Amino acid sequence: MPANSWNTLCWGGSLQKQAADVLPACDKAVALAPEDSRIRDSRGLARALTGDTQGAIEDFEAYIAQAQNKDRKAHGSAG
């Protein structure tokens, strides 16, 4: 199953109050596409909802860093 499918399960399950149940899907998505900021954002949500504050912070920081890097590349700035 592709990373985006695991991510859809992760995000949807988290929003449906099933974050603990879908966390393995979130981990699988990150393992398949660790540089995809959307996937890190989804796992960050699941981690936050399950009380893994430090893990959530790590994922959200990775999300922000990846988003800023994409923004720099889109605008032609050196990083």
mmCIF file of the N, C-alpha and C atoms, coordinates in Angstrom:
data_MODEL
# 
_entry.id   MODEL 
# 
loop_
_atom_site.group_PDB 
_atom_site.id 
_atom_site.type_symbol 
_atom_site.label_atom_id 
_atom_site.label_alt_id 
_atom_site.label_comp_id 
_atom_site.label_asym_id 
_atom_site.label_entity_id 
_atom_site.label_seq_id 
_atom_site.pdbx_PDB_ins_code 
_atom_site.Cartn_x 
_atom_site.Cartn_y 
_atom_site.Cartn_z 
_atom_site.occupancy 
_atom_site.B_iso_or_equiv 
_atom_site.pdbx_formal_charge 
_atom_site.auth_seq_id 
_atom_site.auth_comp_id 
_atom_site.auth_asym_id 
_atom_site.auth_atom_id 
_atom_site.pdbx_PDB_model_num 
ATOM 1   N N  . MET A 1 1  ? 0.852   -1.167 0.000  1.00 0.00 ? 1  MET A N  1 
ATOM 2   C CA . MET A 1 1  ? 0.000   0.000  0.000  1.00 0.00 ? 1  MET A CA 1 
ATOM 3   C C  . MET A 1 1  ? 0.902   1.236  0.000  1.00 0.00 ? 1  MET A C  1 
ATOM 4   N N  . PRO A 1 2  ? 0.591   2.253  -0.811 1.00 0.00 ? 2  PRO A N  1 
ATOM 5   C CA . PRO A 1 2  ? 1.430   3.445  -0.886 1.00 0.00 ? 2  PRO A CA 1 
ATOM 6   C C  . PRO A 1 2  ? 1.319   4.325  0.367  1.00 0.00 ? 2  PRO A C  1 
ATOM 7   N N  . ALA A 1 3  ? 2.324   5.145  0.562  1.00 0.00 ? 3  ALA A N  1 
ATOM 8   C CA . ALA A 1 3  ? 2.388   6.023  1.734  1.00 0.00 ? 3  ALA A CA 1 
ATOM 9   C C  . ALA A 1 3  ? 1.154   6.912  1.844  1.00 0.00 ? 3  ALA A C  1 
ATOM 10  N N  . ASN A 1 4  ? 0.663   7.421  0.731  1.00 0.00 ? 4  ASN A N  1 
ATOM 11  C CA . ASN A 1 4  ? -0.502  8.310  0.776  1.00 0.00 ? 4  ASN A CA 1 
ATOM 12  C C  . ASN A 1 4  ? -1.742  7.601  1.304  1.00 0.00 ? 4  ASN A C  1 
ATOM 13  N N  . SER A 1 5  ? -1.878  6.316  1.020  1.00 0.00 ? 5  SER A N  1 
ATOM 14  C CA . SER A 1 5  ? -3.016  5.560  1.538  1.00 0.00 ? 5  SER A CA 1 
ATOM 15  C C  . SER A 1 5  ? -2.908  5.383  3.046  1.00 0.00 ? 5  SER A C  1 
ATOM 16  N N  . TRP A 1 6  ? -1.698  5.067  3.520  1.00 0.00 ? 6  TRP A N  1 
ATOM 17  C CA . TRP A 1 6  ? -1.480  4.965  4.964  1.00 0.00 ? 6  TRP A CA 1 
ATOM 18  C C  . TRP A 1 6  ? -1.753  6.311  5.620  1.00 0.00 ? 6  TRP A C  1 
ATOM 19  N N  . ASN A 1 7  ? -1.338  7.388  4.965  1.00 0.00 ? 7  ASN A N  1 
ATOM 20  C CA . ASN A 1 7  ? -1.551  8.728  5.503  1.00 0.00 ? 7  ASN A CA 1 
ATOM 21  C C  . ASN A 1 7  ? -3.036  9.066  5.593  1.00 0.00 ? 7  ASN A C  1 
ATOM 22  N N  . THR A 1 8  ? -3.801  8.696  4.600  1.00 0.00 ? 8  THR A N  1 
ATOM 23  C CA . THR A 1 8  ? -5.242  8.940  4.620  1.00 0.00 ? 8  THR A CA 1 
ATOM 24  C C  . THR A 1 8  ? -5.888  8.226  5.807  1.00 0.00 ? 8  THR A C  1 
ATOM 25  N N  . LEU A 1 9  ? -5.486  6.995  6.031  1.00 0.00 ? 9  LEU A N  1 
ATOM 26  C CA . LEU A 1 9  ? -5.988  6.235  7.176  1.00 0.00 ? 9  LEU A CA 1 
ATOM 27  C C  . LEU A 1 9  ? -5.585  6.910  8.483  1.00 0.00 ? 9  LEU A C  1 
ATOM 28  N N  . CYS A 1 10 ? -4.342  7.342  8.565  1.00 0.00 ? 10 CYS A N  1 
ATOM 29  C CA . CYS A 1 10 ? -3.811  8.018  9.751  1.00 0.00 ? 10 CYS A CA 1 
ATOM 30  C C  . CYS A 1 10 ? -4.611  9.281  10.064 1.00 0.00 ? 10 CYS A C  1 
ATOM 31  N N  . TRP A 1 11 ? -4.751  10.143 9.086  1.00 0.00 ? 11 TRP A N  1 
ATOM 32  C CA . TRP A 1 11 ? -5.434  11.421 9.284  1.00 0.00 ? 11 TRP A CA 1 
ATOM 33  C C  . TRP A 1 11 ? -6.912  11.206 9.614  1.00 0.00 ? 11 TRP A C  1 
ATOM 34  N N  . GLY A 1 12 ? -7.565  10.397 8.802  1.00 0.00 ? 12 GLY A N  1 
ATOM 35  C CA . GLY A 1 12 ? -9.000  10.167 9.002  1.00 0.00 ? 12 GLY A CA 1 
ATOM 36  C C  . GLY A 1 12 ? -9.300  9.522  10.342 1.00 0.00 ? 12 GLY A C  1 
ATOM 37  N N  . GLY A 1 13 ? -8.520  8.523  10.698 1.00 0.00 ? 13 GLY A N  1 
ATOM 38  C CA . GLY A 1 13 ? -8.724  7.862  11.977 1.00 0.00 ? 13 GLY A CA 1 
ATOM 39  C C  . GLY A 1 13 ? -8.488  8.793  13.149 1.00 0.00 ? 13 GLY A C  1 
ATOM 40  N N  . SER A 1 14 ? -7.485  9.640  13.026 1.00 0.00 ? 14 SER A N  1 
ATOM 41  C CA . SER A 1 14 ? -7.204  10.605 14.090 1.00 0.00 ? 14 SER A CA 1 
ATOM 42  C C  . SER A 1 14 ? -8.373  11.562 14.276 1.00 0.00 ? 14 SER A C  1 
ATOM 43  N N  . LEU A 1 15 ? -8.931  12.022 13.176 1.00 0.00 ? 15 LEU A N  1 
ATOM 44  C CA . LEU A 1 15 ? -10.074 12.939 13.255 1.00 0.00 ? 15 LEU A CA 1 
ATOM 45  C C  . LEU A 1 15 ? -11.334 12.257 13.773 1.00 0.00 ? 15 LEU A C  1 
ATOM 46  N N  . GLN A 1 16 ? -11.383 10.937 13.655 1.00 0.00 ? 16 GLN A N  1 
ATOM 47  C CA . GLN A 1 16 ? -12.542 10.170 14.131 1.00 0.00 ? 16 GLN A CA 1 
ATOM 48  C C  . GLN A 1 16 ? -12.320 9.601  15.534 1.00 0.00 ? 16 GLN A C  1 
ATOM 49  N N  . LYS A 1 17 ? -11.393 10.191 16.268 1.00 0.00 ? 17 LYS A N  1 
ATOM 50  C CA . LYS A 1 17 ? -11.098 9.801  17.655 1.00 0.00 ? 17 LYS A CA 1 
ATOM 51  C C  . LYS A 1 17 ? -10.574 8.367  17.766 1.00 0.00 ? 17 LYS A C  1 
ATOM 52  N N  . GLN A 1 18 ? -9.834  7.937  16.743 1.00 0.00 ? 18 GLN A N  1 
ATOM 53  C CA . GLN A 1 18 ? -9.239  6.605  16.714 1.00 0.00 ? 18 GLN A CA 1 
ATOM 54  C C  . GLN A 1 18 ? -7.723  6.683  16.570 1.00 0.00 ? 18 GLN A C  1 
ATOM 55  N N  . ALA A 1 19 ? -7.127  7.757  17.079 1.00 0.00 ? 19 ALA A N  1 
ATOM 56  C CA . ALA A 1 19 ? -5.696  7.998  16.879 1.00 0.00 ? 19 ALA A CA 1 
ATOM 57  C C  . ALA A 1 19 ? -4.842  6.834  17.369 1.00 0.00 ? 19 ALA A C  1 
ATOM 58  N N  . ALA A 1 20 ? -5.164  6.276  18.510 1.00 0.00 ? 20 ALA A N  1 
ATOM 59  C CA . ALA A 1 20 ? -4.363  5.163  19.034 1.00 0.00 ? 20 ALA A CA 1 
ATOM 60  C C  . ALA A 1 20 ? -4.419  3.961  18.103 1.00 0.00 ? 20 ALA A C  1 
ATOM 61  N N  . ASP A 1 21 ? -5.577  3.748  17.497 1.00 0.00 ? 21 ASP A N  1 
ATOM 62  C CA . ASP A 1 21 ? -5.738  2.604  16.598 1.00 0.00 ? 21 ASP A CA 1 
ATOM 63  C C  . ASP A 1 21 ? -5.006  2.786  15.275 1.00 0.00 ? 21 ASP A C  1 
ATOM 64  N N  . VAL A 1 22 ? -4.908  4.022  14.797 1.00 0.00 ? 22 VAL A N  1 
ATOM 65  C CA . VAL A 1 22 ? -4.293  4.256  13.489 1.00 0.00 ? 22 VAL A CA 1 
ATOM 66  C C  . VAL A 1 22 ? -2.830  4.659  13.569 1.00 0.00 ? 22 VAL A C  1 
ATOM 67  N N  . LEU A 1 23 ? -2.294  4.814  14.767 1.00 0.00 ? 23 LEU A N  1 
ATOM 68  C CA . LEU A 1 23 ? -0.895  5.226  14.899 1.00 0.00 ? 23 LEU A CA 1 
ATOM 69  C C  . LEU A 1 23 ? 0.071   4.305  14.143 1.00 0.00 ? 23 LEU A C  1 
ATOM 70  N N  . PRO A 1 24 ? -0.135  2.979  14.132 1.00 0.00 ? 24 PRO A N  1 
ATOM 71  C CA . PRO A 1 24 ? 0.756   2.137  13.318 1.00 0.00 ? 24 PRO A CA 1 
ATOM 72  C C  . PRO A 1 24 ? 0.704   2.493  11.821 1.00 0.00 ? 24 PRO A C  1 
ATOM 73  N N  . ALA A 1 25 ? -0.465  2.888  11.330 1.00 0.00 ? 25 ALA A N  1 
ATOM 74  C CA . ALA A 1 25 ? -0.578  3.314  9.931  1.00 0.00 ? 25 ALA A CA 1 
ATOM 75  C C  . ALA A 1 25 ? 0.205   4.606  9.716  1.00 0.00 ? 25 ALA A C  1 
ATOM 76  N N  . CYS A 1 26 ? 0.170   5.485  10.702 1.00 0.00 ? 26 CYS A N  1 
ATOM 77  C CA . CYS A 1 26 ? 0.928   6.734  10.622 1.00 0.00 ? 26 CYS A CA 1 
ATOM 78  C C  . CYS A 1 26 ? 2.424   6.443  10.547 1.00 0.00 ? 26 CYS A C  1 
ATOM 79  N N  . ASP A 1 27 ? 2.875   5.536  11.406 1.00 0.00 ? 27 ASP A N  1 
ATOM 80  C CA . ASP A 1 27 ? 4.294   5.156  11.406 1.00 0.00 ? 27 ASP A CA 1 
ATOM 81  C C  . ASP A 1 27 ? 4.704   4.543  10.074 1.00 0.00 ? 27 ASP A C  1 
ATOM 82  N N  . LYS A 1 28 ? 3.835   3.728  9.510  1.00 0.00 ? 28 LYS A N  1 
ATOM 83  C CA . LYS A 1 28 ? 4.121   3.086  8.222  1.00 0.00 ? 28 LYS A CA 1 
ATOM 84  C C  . LYS A 1 28 ? 4.240   4.147  7.122  1.00 0.00 ? 28 LYS A C  1 
ATOM 85  N N  . ALA A 1 29 ? 3.345   5.128  7.148  1.00 0.00 ? 29 ALA A N  1 
ATOM 86  C CA . ALA A 1 29 ? 3.382   6.196  6.144  1.00 0.00 ? 29 ALA A CA 1 
ATOM 87  C C  . ALA A 1 29 ? 4.695   6.972  6.230  1.00 0.00 ? 29 ALA A C  1 
ATOM 88  N N  . VAL A 1 30 ? 5.117   7.301  7.453  1.00 0.00 ? 30 VAL A N  1 
ATOM 89  C CA . VAL A 1 30 ? 6.371   8.033  7.636  1.00 0.00 ? 30 VAL A CA 1 
ATOM 90  C C  . VAL A 1 30 ? 7.557   7.180  7.186  1.00 0.00 ? 30 VAL A C  1 
ATOM 91  N N  . ALA A 1 31 ? 7.522   5.897  7.495  1.00 0.00 ? 31 ALA A N  1 
ATOM 92  C CA . ALA A 1 31 ? 8.618   5.019  7.088  1.00 0.00 ? 31 ALA A CA 1 
ATOM 93  C C  . ALA A 1 31 ? 8.749   4.964  5.563  1.00 0.00 ? 31 ALA A C  1 
ATOM 94  N N  . LEU A 1 32 ? 7.615   5.010  4.867  1.00 0.00 ? 32 LEU A N  1 
ATOM 95  C CA . LEU A 1 32 ? 7.631   4.937  3.403  1.00 0.00 ? 32 LEU A CA 1 
ATOM 96  C C  . LEU A 1 32 ? 7.989   6.269  2.741  1.00 0.00 ? 32 LEU A C  1 
ATOM 97  N N  . ALA A 1 33 ? 7.649   7.390  3.415  1.00 0.00 ? 33 ALA A N  1 
ATOM 98  C CA . ALA A 1 33 ? 7.894   8.706  2.812  1.00 0.00 ? 33 ALA A CA 1 
ATOM 99  C C  . ALA A 1 33 ? 8.269   9.712  3.895  1.00 0.00 ? 33 ALA A C  1 
ATOM 100 N N  . PRO A 1 34 ? 9.449   9.562  4.486  1.00 0.00 ? 34 PRO A N  1 
ATOM 101 C CA . PRO A 1 34 ? 9.825   10.433 5.611  1.00 0.00 ? 34 PRO A CA 1 
ATOM 102 C C  . PRO A 1 34 ? 9.978   11.912 5.259  1.00 0.00 ? 34 PRO A C  1 
ATOM 103 N N  . GLU A 1 35 ? 10.151  12.224 3.995  1.00 0.00 ? 35 GLU A N  1 
ATOM 104 C CA . GLU A 1 35 ? 10.330  13.626 3.586  1.00 0.00 ? 35 GLU A CA 1 
ATOM 105 C C  . GLU A 1 35 ? 9.017   14.296 3.169  1.00 0.00 ? 35 GLU A C  1 
ATOM 106 N N  . ASP A 1 36 ? 7.906   13.580 3.282  1.00 0.00 ? 36 ASP A N  1 
ATOM 107 C CA . ASP A 1 36 ? 6.602   14.143 2.922  1.00 0.00 ? 36 ASP A CA 1 
ATOM 108 C C  . ASP A 1 36 ? 6.039   14.876 4.138  1.00 0.00 ? 36 ASP A C  1 
ATOM 109 N N  . SER A 1 37 ? 6.025   16.186 4.080  1.00 0.00 ? 37 SER A N  1 
ATOM 110 C CA . SER A 1 37 ? 5.621   16.984 5.239  1.00 0.00 ? 37 SER A CA 1 
ATOM 111 C C  . SER A 1 37 ? 4.170   16.725 5.641  1.00 0.00 ? 37 SER A C  1 
ATOM 112 N N  . ARG A 1 38 ? 3.303   16.441 4.689  1.00 0.00 ? 38 ARG A N  1 
ATOM 113 C CA . ARG A 1 38 ? 1.902   16.160 5.021  1.00 0.00 ? 38 ARG A CA 1 
ATOM 114 C C  . ARG A 1 38 ? 1.776   14.916 5.890  1.00 0.00 ? 38 ARG A C  1 
ATOM 115 N N  . ILE A 1 39 ? 2.612   13.932 5.630  1.00 0.00 ? 39 ILE A N  1 
ATOM 116 C CA . ILE A 1 39 ? 2.586   12.695 6.406  1.00 0.00 ? 39 ILE A CA 1 
ATOM 117 C C  . ILE A 1 39 ? 3.095   12.945 7.820  1.00 0.00 ? 39 ILE A C  1 
ATOM 118 N N  . ARG A 1 40 ? 4.142   13.757 7.940  1.00 0.00 ? 40 ARG A N  1 
ATOM 119 C CA . ARG A 1 40 ? 4.652   14.087 9.278  1.00 0.00 ? 40 ARG A CA 1 
ATOM 120 C C  . ARG A 1 40 ? 3.602   14.871 10.069 1.00 0.00 ? 40 ARG A C  1 
ATOM 121 N N  . ASP A 1 41 ? 2.869   15.732 9.395  1.00 0.00 ? 41 ASP A N  1 
ATOM 122 C CA . ASP A 1 41 ? 1.803   16.499 10.029 1.00 0.00 ? 41 ASP A CA 1 
ATOM 123 C C  . ASP A 1 41 ? 0.711   15.561 10.560 1.00 0.00 ? 41 ASP A C  1 
ATOM 124 N N  . SER A 1 42 ? 0.336   14.586 9.757  1.00 0.00 ? 42 SER A N  1 
ATOM 125 C CA . SER A 1 42 ? -0.700  13.637 10.176 1.00 0.00 ? 42 SER A CA 1 
ATOM 126 C C  . SER A 1 42 ? -0.262  12.832 11.392 1.00 0.00 ? 42 SER A C  1 
ATOM 127 N N  . ARG A 1 43 ? 0.966   12.326 11.354 1.00 0.00 ? 43 ARG A N  1 
ATOM 128 C CA . ARG A 1 43 ? 1.436   11.560 12.504 1.00 0.00 ? 43 ARG A CA 1 
ATOM 129 C C  . ARG A 1 43 ? 1.569   12.455 13.726 1.00 0.00 ? 43 ARG A C  1 
ATOM 130 N N  . GLY A 1 44 ? 1.964   13.701 13.526 1.00 0.00 ? 44 GLY A N  1 
ATOM 131 C CA . GLY A 1 44 ? 2.028   14.642 14.639 1.00 0.00 ? 44 GLY A CA 1 
ATOM 132 C C  . GLY A 1 44 ? 0.681   14.800 15.313 1.00 0.00 ? 44 GLY A C  1 
ATOM 133 N N  . LEU A 1 45 ? -0.374  14.877 14.520 1.00 0.00 ? 45 LEU A N  1 
ATOM 134 C CA . LEU A 1 45 ? -1.722  14.963 15.077 1.00 0.00 ? 45 LEU A CA 1 
ATOM 135 C C  . LEU A 1 45 ? -2.040  13.719 15.895 1.00 0.00 ? 45 LEU A C  1 
ATOM 136 N N  . ALA A 1 46 ? -1.792  12.551 15.328 1.00 0.00 ? 46 ALA A N  1 
ATOM 137 C CA . ALA A 1 46 ? -2.082  11.300 16.037 1.00 0.00 ? 46 ALA A CA 1 
ATOM 138 C C  . ALA A 1 46 ? -1.276  11.206 17.327 1.00 0.00 ? 46 ALA A C  1 
ATOM 139 N N  . ARG A 1 47 ? -0.023  11.588 17.260 1.00 0.00 ? 47 ARG A N  1 
ATOM 140 C CA . ARG A 1 47 ? 0.812   11.545 18.462 1.00 0.00 ? 47 ARG A CA 1 
ATOM 141 C C  . ARG A 1 47 ? 0.296   12.508 19.526 1.00 0.00 ? 47 ARG A C  1 
ATOM 142 N N  . ALA A 1 48 ? -0.089  13.698 19.111 1.00 0.00 ? 48 ALA A N  1 
ATOM 143 C CA . ALA A 1 48 ? -0.620  14.669 20.078 1.00 0.00 ? 48 ALA A CA 1 
ATOM 144 C C  . ALA A 1 48 ? -1.890  14.138 20.741 1.00 0.00 ? 48 ALA A C  1 
ATOM 145 N N  . LEU A 1 49 ? -2.746  13.536 19.949 1.00 0.00 ? 49 LEU A N  1 
ATOM 146 C CA . LEU A 1 49 ? -4.010  13.024 20.480 1.00 0.00 ? 49 LEU A CA 1 
ATOM 147 C C  . LEU A 1 49 ? -3.832  11.815 21.388 1.00 0.00 ? 49 LEU A C  1 
ATOM 148 N N  . THR A 1 50 ? -2.695  11.130 21.270 1.00 0.00 ? 50 THR A N  1 
ATOM 149 C CA . THR A 1 50 ? -2.451  9.970  22.123 1.00 0.00 ? 50 THR A CA 1 
ATOM 150 C C  . THR A 1 50 ? -1.524  10.295 23.291 1.00 0.00 ? 50 THR A C  1 
ATOM 151 N N  . GLY A 1 51 ? -1.205  11.569 23.454 1.00 0.00 ? 51 GLY A N  1 
ATOM 152 C CA . GLY A 1 51 ? -0.403  11.984 24.597 1.00 0.00 ? 51 GLY A CA 1 
ATOM 153 C C  . GLY A 1 51 ? 1.098   11.946 24.392 1.00 0.00 ? 51 GLY A C  1 
ATOM 154 N N  . ASP A 1 52 ? 1.547   11.652 23.171 1.00 0.00 ? 52 ASP A N  1 
ATOM 155 C CA . ASP A 1 52 ? 2.984   11.640 22.876 1.00 0.00 ? 52 ASP A CA 1 
ATOM 156 C C  . ASP A 1 52 ? 3.406   13.048 22.463 1.00 0.00 ? 52 ASP A C  1 
ATOM 157 N N  . THR A 1 53 ? 3.497   13.924 23.444 1.00 0.00 ? 53 THR A N  1 
ATOM 158 C CA . THR A 1 53 ? 3.792   15.328 23.180 1.00 0.00 ? 53 THR A CA 1 
ATOM 159 C C  . THR A 1 53 ? 5.133   15.509 22.490 1.00 0.00 ? 53 THR A C  1 
ATOM 160 N N  . GLN A 1 54 ? 6.182   14.845 22.975 1.00 0.00 ? 54 GLN A N  1 
ATOM 161 C CA . GLN A 1 54 ? 7.507   14.997 22.390 1.00 0.00 ? 54 GLN A CA 1 
ATOM 162 C C  . GLN A 1 54 ? 7.523   14.498 20.944 1.00 0.00 ? 54 GLN A C  1 
ATOM 163 N N  . GLY A 1 55 ? 6.893   13.364 20.685 1.00 0.00 ? 55 GLY A N  1 
ATOM 164 C CA . GLY A 1 55 ? 6.817   12.846 19.319 1.00 0.00 ? 55 GLY A CA 1 
ATOM 165 C C  . GLY A 1 55 ? 6.060   13.792 18.402 1.00 0.00 ? 55 GLY A C  1 
ATOM 166 N N  . ALA A 1 56 ? 4.979   14.376 18.922 1.00 0.00 ? 56 ALA A N  1 
ATOM 167 C CA . ALA A 1 56 ? 4.194   15.328 18.132 1.00 0.00 ? 56 ALA A CA 1 
ATOM 168 C C  . ALA A 1 56 ? 5.040   16.549 17.789 1.00 0.00 ? 56 ALA A C  1 
ATOM 169 N N  . ILE A 1 57 ? 5.777   17.053 18.767 1.00 0.00 ? 57 ILE A N  1 
ATOM 170 C CA . ILE A 1 57 ? 6.641   18.212 18.530 1.00 0.00 ? 57 ILE A CA 1 
ATOM 171 C C  . ILE A 1 57 ? 7.669   17.891 17.443 1.00 0.00 ? 57 ILE A C  1 
ATOM 172 N N  . GLU A 1 58 ? 8.280   16.723 17.522 1.00 0.00 ? 58 GLU A N  1 
ATOM 173 C CA . GLU A 1 58 ? 9.271   16.324 16.514 1.00 0.00 ? 58 GLU A CA 1 
ATOM 174 C C  . GLU A 1 58 ? 8.652   16.291 15.125 1.00 0.00 ? 58 GLU A C  1 
ATOM 175 N N  . ASP A 1 59 ? 7.457   15.715 15.016 1.00 0.00 ? 59 ASP A N  1 
ATOM 176 C CA . ASP A 1 59 ? 6.808   15.649 13.704 1.00 0.00 ? 59 ASP A CA 1 
ATOM 177 C C  . ASP A 1 59 ? 6.417   17.027 13.198 1.00 0.00 ? 59 ASP A C  1 
ATOM 178 N N  . PHE A 1 60 ? 5.880   17.879 14.069 1.00 0.00 ? 60 PHE A N  1 
ATOM 179 C CA . PHE A 1 60 ? 5.489   19.218 13.635 1.00 0.00 ? 60 PHE A CA 1 
ATOM 180 C C  . PHE A 1 60 ? 6.705   20.064 13.269 1.00 0.00 ? 60 PHE A C  1 
ATOM 181 N N  . GLU A 1 61 ? 7.813   19.885 13.988 1.00 0.00 ? 61 GLU A N  1 
ATOM 182 C CA . GLU A 1 61 ? 9.044   20.595 13.622 1.00 0.00 ? 61 GLU A CA 1 
ATOM 183 C C  . GLU A 1 61 ? 9.546   20.132 12.260 1.00 0.00 ? 61 GLU A C  1 
ATOM 184 N N  . ALA A 1 62 ? 9.472   18.833 11.998 1.00 0.00 ? 62 ALA A N  1 
ATOM 185 C CA . ALA A 1 62 ? 9.873   18.311 10.687 1.00 0.00 ? 62 ALA A CA 1 
ATOM 186 C C  . ALA A 1 62 ? 8.951   18.847 9.599  1.00 0.00 ? 62 ALA A C  1 
ATOM 187 N N  . TYR A 1 63 ? 7.663   18.912 9.890  1.00 0.00 ? 63 TYR A N  1 
ATOM 188 C CA . TYR A 1 63 ? 6.689   19.458 8.949  1.00 0.00 ? 63 TYR A CA 1 
ATOM 189 C C  . TYR A 1 63 ? 7.040   20.905 8.592  1.00 0.00 ? 63 TYR A C  1 
ATOM 190 N N  . ILE A 1 64 ? 7.316   21.715 9.608  1.00 0.00 ? 64 ILE A N  1 
ATOM 191 C CA . ILE A 1 64 ? 7.651   23.123 9.390  1.00 0.00 ? 64 ILE A CA 1 
ATOM 192 C C  . ILE A 1 64 ? 8.944   23.259 8.589  1.00 0.00 ? 64 ILE A C  1 
ATOM 193 N N  . ALA A 1 65 ? 9.957   22.493 8.954  1.00 0.00 ? 65 ALA A N  1 
ATOM 194 C CA . ALA A 1 65 ? 11.241  22.557 8.247  1.00 0.00 ? 65 ALA A CA 1 
ATOM 195 C C  . ALA A 1 65 ? 11.080  22.167 6.782  1.00 0.00 ? 65 ALA A C  1 
ATOM 196 N N  . GLN A 1 66 ? 10.311  21.114 6.517  1.00 0.00 ? 66 GLN A N  1 
ATOM 197 C CA . GLN A 1 66 ? 10.111  20.665 5.143  1.00 0.00 ? 66 GLN A CA 1 
ATOM 198 C C  . GLN A 1 66 ? 9.295   21.689 4.354  1.00 0.00 ? 66 GLN A C  1 
ATOM 199 N N  . ALA A 1 67 ? 8.301   22.275 4.989  1.00 0.00 ? 67 ALA A N  1 
ATOM 200 C CA . ALA A 1 67 ? 7.477   23.281 4.312  1.00 0.00 ? 67 ALA A CA 1 
ATOM 201 C C  . ALA A 1 67 ? 8.316   24.515 3.991  1.00 0.00 ? 67 ALA A C  1 
ATOM 202 N N  . GLN A 1 68 ? 9.159   24.937 4.919  1.00 0.00 ? 68 GLN A N  1 
ATOM 203 C CA . GLN A 1 68 ? 10.020  26.101 4.671  1.00 0.00 ? 68 GLN A CA 1 
ATOM 204 C C  . GLN A 1 68 ? 11.011  25.810 3.557  1.00 0.00 ? 68 GLN A C  1 
ATOM 205 N N  . ASN A 1 69 ? 11.544  24.603 3.515  1.00 0.00 ? 69 ASN A N  1 
ATOM 206 C CA . ASN A 1 69 ? 12.478  24.224 2.461  1.00 0.00 ? 69 ASN A CA 1 
ATOM 207 C C  . ASN A 1 69 ? 11.783  24.256 1.105  1.00 0.00 ? 69 ASN A C  1 
ATOM 208 N N  . LYS A 1 70 ? 10.556  23.746 1.034  1.00 0.00 ? 70 LYS A N  1 
ATOM 209 C CA . LYS A 1 70 ? 9.810   23.771 -0.221 1.00 0.00 ? 70 LYS A CA 1 
ATOM 210 C C  . LYS A 1 70 ? 9.530   25.206 -0.643 1.00 0.00 ? 70 LYS A C  1 
ATOM 211 N N  . ASP A 1 71 ? 9.221   26.070 0.329  1.00 0.00 ? 71 ASP A N  1 
ATOM 212 C CA . ASP A 1 71 ? 8.934   27.470 0.035  1.00 0.00 ? 71 ASP A CA 1 
ATOM 213 C C  . ASP A 1 71 ? 10.188  28.151 -0.516 1.00 0.00 ? 71 ASP A C  1 
ATOM 214 N N  . ARG A 1 72 ? 11.335  27.869 0.085  1.00 0.00 ? 72 ARG A N  1 
ATOM 215 C CA . ARG A 1 72 ? 12.590  28.451 -0.405 1.00 0.00 ? 72 ARG A CA 1 
ATOM 216 C C  . ARG A 1 72 ? 12.873  28.003 -1.832 1.00 0.00 ? 72 ARG A C  1 
ATOM 217 N N  . LYS A 1 73 ? 12.672  26.728 -2.103 1.00 0.00 ? 73 LYS A N  1 
ATOM 218 C CA . LYS A 1 73 ? 12.932  26.215 -3.455 1.00 0.00 ? 73 LYS A CA 1 
ATOM 219 C C  . LYS A 1 73 ? 11.972  26.852 -4.464 1.00 0.00 ? 73 LYS A C  1 
ATOM 220 N N  . ALA A 1 74 ? 10.712  27.043 -4.068 1.00 0.00 ? 74 ALA A N  1 
ATOM 221 C CA . ALA A 1 74 ? 9.729   27.627 -4.971 1.00 0.00 ? 74 ALA A CA 1 
ATOM 222 C C  . ALA A 1 74 ? 10.046  29.076 -5.293 1.00 0.00 ? 74 ALA A C  1 
ATOM 223 N N  . HIS A 1 75 ? 10.670  29.765 -4.350 1.00 0.00 ? 75 HIS A N  1 
ATOM 224 C CA . HIS A 1 75 ? 10.989  31.167 -4.552 1.00 0.00 ? 75 HIS A CA 1 
ATOM 225 C C  . HIS A 1 75 ? 12.431  31.387 -5.001 1.00 0.00 ? 75 HIS A C  1 
ATOM 226 N N  . GLY A 1 76 ? 13.175  30.322 -5.174 1.00 0.00 ? 76 GLY A N  1 
ATOM 227 C CA . GLY A 1 76 ? 14.546  30.445 -5.662 1.00 0.00 ? 76 GLY A CA 1 
ATOM 228 C C  . GLY A 1 76 ? 15.538  30.944 -4.657 1.00 0.00 ? 76 GLY A C  1 
ATOM 229 N N  . SER A 1 77 ? 15.196  30.928 -3.375 1.00 0.00 ? 77 SER A N  1 
ATOM 230 C CA . SER A 1 77 ? 16.123  31.393 -2.334 1.00 0.00 ? 77 SER A CA 1 
ATOM 231 C C  . SER A 1 77 ? 17.087  30.294 -1.954 1.00 0.00 ? 77 SER A C  1 
ATOM 232 N N  . ALA A 1 78 ? 18.277  30.694 -1.593 1.00 0.00 ? 78 ALA A N  1 
ATOM 233 C CA . ALA A 1 78 ? 19.254  29.733 -1.084 1.00 0.00 ? 78 ALA A CA 1 
ATOM 234 C C  . ALA A 1 78 ? 18.961  29.490 0.385  1.00 0.00 ? 78 ALA A C  1 
ATOM 235 N N  . GLY A 1 79 ? 19.225  28.272 0.822  1.00 0.00 ? 79 GLY A N  1 
ATOM 236 C CA . GLY A 1 79 ? 18.803  27.923 2.104  1.00 0.00 ? 79 GLY A CA 1 
ATOM 237 C C  . GLY A 1 79 ? 19.609  27.852 3.250  1.00 0.00 ? 79 GLY A C  1 
# 
